[in-house]
Amino acid sequence: MCITSGRRGVPEVLLSGRKSCMGLVERDAVVAELRTALSDSAKGRGKVAVIRGGIASGKTALLRAFEEHAVASGATLLRASGAPSEQSLRFGVIEQFFSGATTPPEASAMLSHLTGLDAPQVGGELSSAARSGTRDAHDLCVGLLELSRKGPLVITVDDHQFADSASLQVLTYLQHRIGTARVMLLLSQGTEPPSELVAEALRQPYSRQFTLYPLSPEGVGQLLAQRLDSSAALRQAPGSYALTGGNPLLTRALIDDSLAPGPEASAGAADGPVTGQAFTRAVMACLHRGGPQLLRTARAIAVLGEFAAPALLARFLDVRPSVVGGALEALELAGLTIDAQFRYEGTRAAVLDELTPEERSALNRRAAELLHHDGVAPSDVVGYLLAAGEADEPWAARVLHAAADQALPHAEQALALGKVAEAVQYLEFASRSCGDEHKRAMLTARLAWVQWTSSPAAATRHHGPLQTALEKELLSGREVMRLVRSLAWHGRPKEAVRALESLGAPPEGDGSRDQAERKLTRQWLSRWHPQIFAQVERHAAMSEPPGSPDPARRPQTAVLPRGTGNSSAVEGAEQVLQRARVRETPLASVISALHELLTAERFERAMYWCNELLQKAEGQHAAAWRGVLLDTRAAVSLRLGDLADAERDACSALTALSARSWGVAIGSPLSHAVHAATMRGHFDKAAELLNQMIPQAMMDTRYGLQYRTARGHFHLATDRPHAALEDFEAVGDLVVKWKLDHPMTLPWRGDLAQALVRVGQTDRARELIKDQLRMIGPDSTRMRGVSLGILASVSDLKQRLPLLGEVVDLLQAGGDRYELARAFVELGQVWQILGKLDRAQLIRRRALQLAKSCHAEQLYDQLVATREPLNSEATPSQWEDAEGMAVLSEAERRVAALAALGRTNREIGRKLHITVSTVEQHLTRVYRKLNIKRRADLPVGLPADIADIA
């Protein structure tokens, strides 16, 4: 305990203890002093103690702890609390002594008898005799002193500064006579100047004042440790102190939020403090507890933000600087502010949320007026005018016009900092305030572009003004192309065509950006909106600069997939993705580049770029980017056979944007979600997705083709082959009509062939899949493997075996685990028909492992239900993993892996370019090292790395 000089030269106790007492932290020193004072008062040396502290500093908790000790010591306790609403009630505090729950009945009766007054009923008033004035106050004081002769008497008054004047008079008389009485008077108050009662009492030698300061960082840690484990308390203490300034109430609220059920809570598992509803409620409770002036000051700080300073706050509130100084001191002592700024960012929003729209408007208008007269830049004042709404004053109009010229650069700066809402606010204001029609059109176009990245639906309200600007020839070619893509995205093809036709051919010397936008739009429409593209491809708006060939006469392959193995296409896609900047690069170009990688079967690179760009999009709150990238990642996962990841990402994409924001493009994530659910056997989930409402215009786009394809596979999986046939045939007709007929775009022939097999049209199915294989060419691995697998299913037994061997090789190289599992199922069936049961058993075990790894639950369950009993000599671990692989050499591992797949020694030798004798020698060593006797005992997990086998 450290004692320094307090007000009026009276010793003041500064709390510096580090231990806890009765649940309190860093309050042991004052508790010890109070207990000593109680002991002295019980011996006839009366004491007056005053506890002073900021809002929620723990004054009441300390009083209650001391009261418990006093009662346990045998003292009679009379307690009361002051309240602003009861200051007009005469003797209101004294009445609480009579009727309080802690007052013993005999003490209440004795006090009533000694004073000659009737004890009031609970909630009633004192008798008329108690209202006569000074004499009655004196008699009540005498009665209290008389009561102390029966035993030690402790009187506590919490927030005594709010006590009524009559009660204060009684307490004043009491403290004058307390020196030789067995009475201890304990008062608490806030940080305001001392009342007359306290000022007078502190002049006496039997009085002490104790100031409760905020907890130290170590004290905050101790408070956290009372309810959190020690490691969590240690981790969270620094951040908690920074948020609360050592306020015990706020610290306990942080603990409540940390322990609340939720993803970040779990008994304080978070590395930093968790702020939630409890903390926000505690902050607002502190503000309201501090009184009207404190709340007004907090609201002024919330409105003024970074401009809040004592001098401006005093003018804003129209009060004396000393009043603001006291409020700021109280706020800082309560741990709510530091240097007139809120410690917790959420406090500002919570304070503003309590205001009515009219109150917020008035306060923002007041702030704008003061800042303007102080000479603050118009760009800083305009935000307050925008928040205020209408401002009719002449100075406000001048500020608005001056700020309009600076709005665009400020919006760009806000975007660079990721403050999208602020940028939108600047652009909306500038487009409304701008007097130049051409500039207003440019600002509106920029606003639509910025909003589209966060909410494509929000950008649609600018379509009308932009189309009007287009008719007046106020938009550049670049702005028109962005409008066209937005119109197409939202299923408004006629308007998109009109916009394109009104633009005309690009002028000579057209800028590179403008030309790049035209080229991108043409490519985008040709791939995703072929009907729109077909209507405008001969129009001048879609032509290249003079001297270039007419796009309508170019081979259609210019807008079709360029085929796998085209290194220049892949390199171009990589360059686009490397240069991509969220909110600046057109999302259409990013999608085109990613689909170029998918077409080239560069799945690992596509996944890499999806993850990289997703991280950037989430950091900048670009919801449109996030949704599209999640959808593309789902497409990659489907091609790799990662069904659970594909279903999760597709469903996340559907929730990342509203259905209205997705527009016709909703067909893409919807189709991926349906396809993944179908492949996993989640037919109820797939049916639920297919029952969702879709835009009618979607069926006239490539997204509609994807949707029909996914629906066709659902019909096929649920034993409705004729419905599947209808969907696949419709896709084929439209693909041919729209000149998108390439298997790497939509392999409709393979899909249709599977449906035809189910209805008995095997010959037609065989011709279709052969046509698809001719179109694919030799470069593809995955798509060629899938197509050969379909061909194997419609071939005779002699052809099926070598075809399936090639399918396995291709799919292993292509990385599609789901299709590889299906190929193994087919291969196992062939070996079973041929009577090679051991080999069939090996292959089925491998299919089972793959089905499990890619979460194909239905395929896995089918395999479990139909598999043969395992060899009784094999141990369970041999069927599950390959723990012994570490003892094998690389060459032995390759031979063993191929043997586990059912390959003969001759086939293994041909594949690895070694002799049959060498294969046999490797297998002999493998058997010895793995302690097995034959090929059938080889662990299923040996071919763990598909690339290694390839």
N, C-alpha and C positions, 0 to 999 in steps of 0.2 A: 504494500500500500504506500502510495506517495501522497503527501499532503502539501498543497500549495496555497497561496493566498487567493481567496475568492472575493466576491463582491463585498464592499464595505469592510474589508479587512478581516472578514470572518473566515476561518480555515475551511477549505473545501476539499472533499475527498475525491481524488482522481483514481478511477478504477484501472488497475493494471494487472490484476490477478489472472492466472491462466488455468485455474481449475474450475470445475463446475460444482454448484451446490443446489441440490433439489431440482435438477433439470436445468438450472441456469448456467450460463457460461460467462466467465470473466466478471462475475458479480459477487464473488466470495468476500472481497474486502469490505464492501458496504454491508453485506449480511452480518459479518462479524461485528462491525461498528454498531449496527442496529441492535444486535443481541446484547452488546455491552450496555447500550443506552437503556434497553428494557430492564436489565439487571439493576442498573442504578436507580431507575424510576421506581422499581419495586421496593427499594430501600428508603423511599421518601425523597429522592432527588429527581424531580420531574424533568422530562426531556421533551424538546421539540425537534423533529427531524423533517427536512424537506428533500424530496427526491425530484430532481429536475432532469429532463431529457427530451430528446426529439420525438417525433411521431414514431410510434411503434418501436421505441427503444427498449421496451421491456419493463416500464415503470409499474404497470398493473401486475405483471407476473411477479415482480419483486415484492410488491405489497402483499399479494396473496400468499406468497411463500412465508413472509414474515408473520402474517396473521395466523397461519397454521402453527408456527413456532410459539407465538404468544399464547394461543389457546392451550396448546400442549403444556405450557409453563404454568398454567393456572390463572392467567389473567382474564378479566372480563373484556370482551371485544365489542366495541361499537363501531360500525363501519358505514360509510356513505360514499356516494359518488356525485360529483357535480355534472350538470348537463346544461348546455346553452338554452335548451327549450324550457328549463325549469327555473331559470334565474328570477323570474317574476313571482314565484311561489314563496311567500314569506315562511321562514323556518322550514323550508323544504328539506334541507340537509339534516336538521335536528329531528325532523319527523322520521327520517330513515333510521336514526338511532333508536327511536321507540319501536318501530315496526320491522326492523331488519331481521332477516332470517338468522343472523348470528347473535342477536341480542337475547340473553337468557330471560325468560318470563319474569323471574323475580327481580331482575335488574330493571326491567321496564316498569314494573309495578312500583318498585322503590323510588325510581326517578320521578314517576308521576306523583307519588305521595309527597316526596320531599319538596317538590316545586309547587304543590297545590294545584297542579293541572291535570286534567283528564287525559289519559293516553289516547291518542286518536286511533280510529280503526285503520286497517291497512288501506291505503289509497285515499283516506280522508284528509281533513285539515285539522290543525290544532284548534282548541277551543278559543272562544272570543277573548278569554283572559290572556292568551298568549300573544295577542295582537296589540296590546296596549303600549309596547315600545321598549324603551331602555330598561325599565324595571323588570319586565318579564325576561329580557335577555340576561340580566344580572341574576335573577332567580334560577334560570336554567343552568347558568354557570355554577352557582352554588350547589345545585342539585347534582351536577356531574362530580364536583369535588367531594360532596358527601358520599356519593357512590364509591369513590376511590378508597374511602376509609374501611370499606368492607373487604377490600382486596385490591391488587394491582389493576389498573384500568388502562386499556389501550384504545385509542381513538384514531381511526384512519379515514382520510377523506381523499379519494382519488379525483384528479382534475379539480382541485379545490378552487381554481380561478373561475370556475363556472358556478360556484355556490352563490345563493341569494345573500343579499346584504344583511338581513336579520340573523342568519346563521353565522355569517362571518363575524358579526358583532359578538355573538356568544363565544365563538372560538378565540376572538381577540381578548375578551375578558379572561378566558381560561388560561391563555398563555401568559397573561400578567401574573396569575396566581399559582402557576404550575411549579415554581421553584422548589417548594417543600412538600409537594403532593406526590402520591403514588400514581402519577398519570404520565403516560407517554402519548404525545400527539404527533402523528405521522401524516404529512401532507405530500401530495404529488402535483406537479404542474409541468407545462411544456417549456419551450425555450423563450417564451415572452418575458418581458421584465417582471420582477417580483411584485406580487400584490402588496397592499399596505400591511396586511397581516403578516406576510413572510418578511417584508423589510423590517418591520418592528421586532419580530421574533429573533431575527438573525443578529440583532444588536446585543442579545442576551448571551451570557456565557454557557447557558444550558442548551443552546441551539446548534445544529449542524446542517449544512447543505451538502447533498451528494449529487454529483452530476454523472448521469449515465451516458457515456460516449458510445458511438458505434463499436461493434466488435472489431478486433484486429483480424488480419488474415488468418492468424493461428486460431483465433476464437471461432471464426467461421468454420474452419476445419474441424474443431471440436464439436460444434453444433451439428455438422454433417455426420460426424462419426457416431452420434447418439442413435441414428436410425439407419445409416448406411454402413456397409463394411468398411474397414479401415483403408483398403486400397482405393475404393471408389471415392471415399472422402478426400483422400490425398490428391487424386486426380482432379476432382471437381472444385477443390477449395479455391485455387487462384481465380478461375473463371467466375465462381459464385461471388467472391468478394468484389470483383470488378463490376458485376451486375447489381449488387445490393449495397455496396459501400459499408457493409457490416451491419445492416439492419436485420435484427433477429426475425421479425415477422416475414420479411421478404425471403430470407434464407430458408425458413421453414417451408415457405410456399414452393421454393425450388425443390426441396426434398420431396414434397407431395407430388410435384410433377414428375420427378425422377422415378418415383415408386408407382406412378399411375400405370395401368395396363396400356401397352402400346409398343410399337416396333423399336423405339429408342430407349425405353425405360428399363424394365427388368431389374429391379432392385439396384438402381444406380449404376448400371453397367456402362452407361455412356461415358466417354472420356471427358466431356465438358458438361456444364450445367444444362438441364433440360427446362426450357421455358414453355409453359402451357397455360391452361385456363386458371389454375390455382395462382400462378405468379401474377397474371394480369389482374385477377380479382384483388389480390393483396395490394398491388400498386394503386388501384383505384380506391381501395379502402383507406389507404394512407392519405391520399389526396383529399378525400371527403372528410376524414377525421381531422384534418388540419384546419378546417373552417373555410368560410366563403372566400376570404382574401387569398388564401393559399391556392384554392381551386382556380380562381380567376387568373392568378399568376401562372399556374401550370398551363391553362388554356392559351394564354398569351404566348408562352414559350412554344407550345405546339404549333400555333399559327405562324409565328415569326421564324421558327426554325433557326437556321444559321445566323440570322440577323438579331436574335434575341440577345440583348445586353441590358444591364441595369438602367441606363439612362433612357433607352428607347422603350423598355418595358414600363417605366414610370409614366412616360408620355402616352403610351398605348392604353394604359389602364386609368390615366388621369388621376394619379395619386402621387403623394410625396415620395421622393427617392428613398427616404428612410423606411417607408412602408414596404416598398419593393425589396429593399435590402433585407428586412426581417423575414419576408416570405422566402427569398432566395436562400437565406441562411437555414431556415427550417427545412426547405426542400433538400438542401445538400446534406444536412445533418441526418435526414431520414433516408439517405442513400438513394434518392430519386434522381438527383441531378449532379452535375459537376461542371463548373464554369457556365452556368445558365443553359446547359444542354442536358437532355435526358440521358441517363446512363444506358437505359434499355430502349432499343429502337422501337419496340412495339408499344411503349408507353405513349408515344406521340399519336399513333393510330387509335389507341384505346381512348385517349382524351378527346380526340376529334370525333370519334364515333358517338360520344355522348351528346354532342351538340345537335340541335335541329338544323335542317338545311338553312333556315332563315338566320340562325345564330352564326353558322359558319360563313355564310355570305357576308354578313355585317362585319365580322371580325377580319375577313380577308380584304374587304373594301377599306377598312380602317388601316390595316397593315400597308396596303398599296399606297394610300394617301400619305402616310408618314414617311415611307421609304422614298416616294417620289419627291417630297419636299426636302428630304435629306440629300437629294442629288444622286440616289442610287441609279445605276444604268437601267434603261427601259427593259432590257432583256431579263433583268432580275425582278422587275416590278410586274411584268406582264403575267407571270404565273399566278400572282395574287388576284389580278383582275380576272383572269380566266376562271379561277376558283370561286370568285365572287359572283360571276355571272354578268349581269348588265351593270355598266357604270356610265352614267349619263354626264358626269362632270367633264368640262372642256379639257382639263389636264389629262383625264383618262383616255380620251380620244387621241390626243397627241402621243401619249405613251404607246398606245396600241399600234398606231401607224409607224412609229419609230422602231418598235420591236418587230413588226412584220418583216422588215428588210433583213433582220438578223435571225429570223426564225429558222430558215433552212440550215445555216451553218450550226446553229445550236442543236437542231434536230439530229444532224449528222454526228455531232459530238456526243449527244446522248446515246445514239445507236452504238457508237464505238465503245461506250462504257456499259453496254447491255441494258440501258434504261429505255426499253421499248415504249412503255406507257408515256413516259415524258416526251419522247420523240414524236409520238402520235399527237400528243397535246399541242406541241409546237406547230406541227404541220397543219393540224385542223384549224388552229387559230390563224395561221398565216394565210391559208386558203380562203378563210372567211373574210379576213381583213384586207387582203390584197386588192387594190383597185385596178391593176393591169390584168386584162382578161387572159392574155397569153401566159403570163407568169402564174396566174391562178390555176390554169389547166395543168401546167407543169408541176405545181405543188400538189394538186389533187392526184396526179399520176404517181408521184413519189409516195404520197400517203397510202394509196391503194397497194403499192408494192410492199411498203413496210408492214402494213396490216396483214397482207396475205400470208406472210411468213409465220405469223402468230395465229391468225384465224382467217382462213380463206372466206368463211361466211361473212365476216365483218367487212371484207373488201368489196362485197357485191353491191353495197349501197353507193359505191362510187361509179358503178357501171354506167348509170344514166348520165351523170355529168360528163364523164369521159367520152361517151358516144356523142353527146352534144358538141363537145370540144372538137371531136374528130370531124364532125360535119362542117365545122367552121375552119377546118385545117389548122388547128392550134396545137396538134400533137406531132411529135417527131415519129419517125418510123420505128424507133426502139420502143417508144411508149405504146404505139399501136400494137406491136407484136406482143407486148406483155398483156395488153387488154384482150387480144385475141386468145391467148393461152388461158387467161382467166375465164373468159366466156365459154370456151370449149370445156374447161375443167368442170364448170357448173352446169353443163348440159344445155347450153344455149347456142346450138350450131348455126341457126339462121342469122343471128346477130354477129357471130364470129365471121361468117362468110361476108356479110355486108361490110363489116369493118375492114376486112382484107381488100374487098373490091373497091372501097372508097379511097384506099391509100394510093393506089397506082404504082407504077414502076419506080424503083429507086433512082434518084438523080445521078448524073455522072459525078464521079468523085465522092460518092456517098461515104461517110465515115466508117471506119472499120467496126466500131461498136454497133452502129445501126445495121450494117450488113451482116454482122455475126448474129444479131437478134433475128433477122429475116431467115438466115440459114437454119438457125436452131428451131424456129417456129415451123418451118417447112418439114424438117426432120421429125419434130415432135408430132405434128399432125399426121404425117405419113405412117408413123408407127402406132399411134394410140387413137387417133380420130380419122381413120381413112376415108370416111364419108365426106367430112369437111375438106380433106385434102383433095379428094376427087373433084370437088366442085370448083376449086380455085387453082388447081395446078397449072392451068393454061393462062391464068390471069397475070397481068403484068406485076401485080403486087407480090407474086411468088417467084418472079423471074430473077435471074442474076444480073449484074451490071451489064451494060451494052457490050456486045462482043462475045458474051458467054453463050453456050448452047442453051436452047429452050429446055427447061426442066421436063416439060411434057414429052419431049422427044428422046430424053435420056433413057437408058435401060432401067427398068424398075428395080433391078438389083442394087441401084445406088442407095435406095432407102430400105433395103432388106438387110438382114444379118449378113455380115461379111464373111462368115464362116470361121470355124476354129482354125487355129494355126496362122491366122493373119496377124503377123507381129506388128505391122503398122497400125492396125485398128486398136490392138491392145495397148500399144505405146501411146496412142492418141488419147485413149480413155484414161490411162494412168496420169497423163499430163493434166487433163481436165480436173481430175480428182485432187492432184497435188496443189493446183492453184485455187481450188474451191474455197470460197469464203462465205460463211453463213450470212444471210440477208443481202449479200452483194451478188454472188454468183447465181444465175437463174437455176432454180431447182430442177427445171426440165433438163438442163445439160448434165447435171449430176446423175439424174436417173438414167439418162441415155448412156452415160459412161459406165455406170454400174451394170446395166443390161448388156453392154458390149462385152464386159468381163464374163457375165453369165453365159452369153452366147458362145464365147470362146472357151467355156468350161474352166475358167480361172477362178474356181470357187474360193480358194484360200485368199486370193487378193481381194475379191469382192467382199468377203467377210471382214478382212482387215480394214478396208475403207469404210464399210458400214459402221464398224465400231469407232474408228477415228472420228468420223463426221458426227456420229451420234453424241459423242462426248462434247463436241463443240456446240452442237445444237442445243443440248440440255443446258449448257452453261449460259447460253444467250436466250433461253426461253423461246426458241423458235419451234412452235408446236407442229407446224406443217412439215418442217424438215424432219422432226423426230418421228412423226407418223409415217412418212414415206420411207425413211431409212429403216425403221422397225419392220415395215412391210417387205422391203427388199431383203433384209436379213432373214426374214421368214422364208422367202423364195430360195435363198442360198441353202438354208438348213434343210428344206425339202429335197433339194438336189443331192445333199449329202446324206440323206436318210436320218437326220436328227429330228424325229417327229415331235418330240416333246418341246424342243426349242422352237420349232416352226410354229406349233400351235400357240405357244405362249407369246411369241413376238407378234404373230398375226392378230391375236386378241388384244394385245397391248396397243397395237397400231389402231385398231378400231375404237379404242377408248381415248387415244391421244387427241383425236379430233372428233367433233360432233359429226353426225351423219350429213348435216347441211354443209359443213366445211369440207368433208370428203368429196362432195359432189358426185359425178359419175365415176370418179376414181375409186370409190368405195368397193367397186367390184374386185379390185386387186387384193386387199387384205381379207375381204370376205371369202374369196375363192381359196386363198392360201389356208385360212382357218378351216374351211369346210374340207379341203383336201387332206390336211394333217389329221383332223378328227376322224375322217373316214378311214385313212390308212391305219390309224391306231385302233379302230373298232369302236370309237365313241360315236355311235350312230345317232343317239338322242341329241348330243351336242351339235352334230352336223345338221340334223333336221331343224333344230332351233335356229341355227344361223341362217339356214335357207328360208326360214319363215319371216326373216326381217324384211321390212319394206325397202325397196330399191328404186332409184330414179328410173323412169321409163326410158329416158335418153341413154342410159348406160348400155342398153342392149344394142345400140348402134355404134359402139366403140370396141376397141380391143379388150377393154375391161369386161365387157359383156361376153366376149369369147372365153375369157378366163373363167368367168362365172359359170357359163354353160358347161365348160369342160369339167370343172369341179363337181357340178351337179350331176353330170353324166356318170362320173366315177362313183358318186354316192348311190345313184340308182343301180349301178352295176354291182356294188358291194352289198346292197340290200335286196338282191335278186329281182330286179326289175329291168332286165336287159333291153326290152323294147323301148322303155322310157329313155334309157341310156343311148340307145341307137338313134333316137330322135334328136337328142342334144348333140351328139357327135356329128351327125349328118348336117345339122344346121351350122355347126362350127365350120365344117369342111366347105360348105357352099359359100359362106361369107368370107372365109380366108381366100378362096380362089377369086371371088368377086372383087375383093379389096386388094388383090395382088400382094398378099402377105404370105403366100404359100411356100413356106420353108419349114422343115421339121424342127430347126433350132429356134423358131419363133413359136409355133404351136404344132406339136406332132399329132395332128388330128387323125392321120391315117392309122397310126398305132392304136390310138384310143378306139377308133371305129372298128378296127380289126378284132380287138378283144370282145367288143359287144357282138360282132358278127359270129364269132366262135360260139358264144353262148346261145345264139338262136339257130345254130346249125349251118351257117353259111361259111364253111371253112375255106372253100376255093376262093371266094371273093376276099376273104380276110388275108389269105396267103398273097394274093396279087397286090393288095394295098400295102402290106408291110414290105414286100420286095421293092415297090416303088419308093417307099420311104427310105429304105437302105441305099438305093441308088442316089437319092437326093442328098443324103448325109455325106457320103464320101468316106474316105478312109481316115480322115484326120480326127474325127470325134472318138472319144473313148466311152464316156457314160451313155450318150444318146445311142451310139451304135450298139453298145452292150444291151440296153433296154430293148432296142428294136430286134436284135438277134434273139433275145429271150422270147419275144412274141412269136417270131418266126419258128423257133424251136417248138413252141406249144402247138403249132399247126403242121409240124413235119412228122414223118414216120420215125419209128424207133431208131433205125440205123443212122439217120441224119441228126436226130435229136441229141445223141450223146456228144459228138464232136462240136455241135453248135453250142451246147451248154458249157462245154469246156472253154470255148472261146468267150462266151458270155461272162463266165467267172473271172477270166483274166482281165477282160475289159472293165468290168465293174469294180474289181479290186483296184485297178489303176485309176478309175474315175472317182472312187471314194464314196459311192452311194451304198451305204450299208443295208438299207431297206431292200433295194432291188437285188443286192447280192444275196440277202437272206432268202428272197423268193427264188432266185436262181438255184440256190443250194437245195431248197425244197424240191424243185423240179428234178434236179440231178439225182437226189436221193431216191425219188420215185422211179427214175429210169433204172438205177442200179438194183433196186428191189425187184423190178420186173425181170431184169436179167439174171436174178438169183444171186447177186453178189451182196448178201445181207450184211456182212461185216462192213463193207465199203459204204453201203447205204446208211448203216447206223452211224458211221463216222460223219458222213455228210449232214445227216439230220441233226446231230449234236452241234455241229458248227452253225447250222441254220438257227437252232434254238438259242445259241449264244448271241448271235447277231440280232435276232428278233428282240431279245431282252435288252441289249445295249442301246437299240434305237427306239425303245418304248413302243414297239408294235405289239400291243397287248393281245389283239385278236389272233395274229399269226402265231404268237408265242403259245397261247392257250390251245390252238389247234395242234401244234407240234407236240405239246405235252400230252394231249389226249390221244395222239396216234403213234407215239414213238414206241419202239420195241424195248423189251426189258434189257437192261444193261448187263454186260458181262459180269458174272458174279465174282470173278477174280480181281476186278478193278476196284480201287478205292474211290470214295466219293470225291476226294480232292482232284483225282485225275480227270474227272468230268467237268470240273469247275474252273481250274486255273492251270498255270504252267510255272509253278514255283521252281521246277528243276531246270528251267531254260538257261539259267545263269551258268550252269556247268557245261553247256554245249558250246562248241565253237560256232563261228558264223556259218561255215559250210554245213555243219551238222544241223544247225537250226533251220536252214533253208530246206534241206532234204526232208527233215522231220515235218516241217510245216506242210510241204506239198504232199507228203505221205498221209498226214492227218486229214487232208482234203480228199483222199481216196485216189490219188494219182498212182498209176503203176510205176514200177522202177524204170521202164523204158520211157514213159512220158516224163518222168522227173529228169532223166538223163538228157532228153532232147531239150527240155526247158532250160536246164542249167548248163547245157553244153559240156556234160561230163559223161563218162562211160557208165554202162549198167553196173559193171563191177565196182566202180567207185561209189555208186549209189548204195550198193549192198554193204560195202565196208562202212560207209557213214551210218547206215541204219543199225548195223551191228553195234557200233560204239554208242549210238543213241540209246538202244535198248539196255545196254550195260549201265550207262550213266544214270538212266532214269529208273533202273531196276524194274523193267517190264520185260515181257516175253514175246510180244508180237505187235503187229501194226495196229490192231484193234484197241490196244491199251494206250496208244499215244494220247496225251492230254488234249482236250478240245482247245484249250487256250494257246496252243503253240503259235498259230498264225495271228498273233495279237496285233501286229503292225501290217496293215494291208499294203502299204508302200514297200515294205521290206520284201513281201512275197512277190510283188510285181517286178 
